[in-house]
Amino acid sequence: MTDPTLLSAPAFSEADLRYMQHALQLAAHARDAENEVPVGAVLVQGDEVIGLGWNRNITLNDPSAHAEIMALRAAGEKLANYRMPGATLYVTLEPCAMCSMALVHARIGRVVYAATDPKTGAAGSVFDTLISDRHNHRIAVEGGLLAEEASTMLREFFRARR
């Protein structure tokens, strides 16, 4: 077994950093404008943003209105297609099982997330949904980009609600 301390962190590009910063801005919008759990998502294909999303579960009374799903819906409308092969999703929190399966069905190529979700994460923390060999599509996963910023935002949000 490989010692995890010897594994190198993924090499993120300037574009990765820029898109994740945008996702963090969307997370702050969810928190500030809609009093939602601060999670934001930016979906990019090539060099074009094709979908934006932030948590809207409470606002829309919709348990499926996670940031990732909202970004997929926006991209589907923009592209007039439910598949986005090769697209990269930037999201501030590791996707859950619901979102992960939607990403698999959409044929997303890569997911970059900030903070891990030790309770419901489905990109390696609790489940390995995105890379499961049981699916006919696997997604490249890289985590930890701006993790501290995203974790702090989430922690402070939940602390203020208690």
Secondary structure as GFF3:
##gff-version 3
##sequence-region A 1 162
A	DSSP	three_ten_helix	4	6	.	.	.	ID=ss1
A	DSSP	alpha_helix	14	34	.	.	.	ID=ss2
A	DSSP	beta_strand	40	45	.	.	.	ID=ss3
A	DSSP	beta_strand	48	54	.	.	.	ID=ss4
A	DSSP	alpha_helix	57	60	.	.	.	ID=ss5
A	DSSP	alpha_helix	67	79	.	.	.	ID=ss6
A	DSSP	beta_strand	88	93	.	.	.	ID=ss7
A	DSSP	alpha_helix	97	105	.	.	.	ID=ss8
A	DSSP	beta_strand	110	115	.	.	.	ID=ss9
A	DSSP	three_ten_helix	129	131	.	.	.	ID=ss10
A	DSSP	beta_strand	140	143	.	.	.	ID=ss11
A	DSSP	alpha_helix	147	161	.	.	.	ID=ss12
###
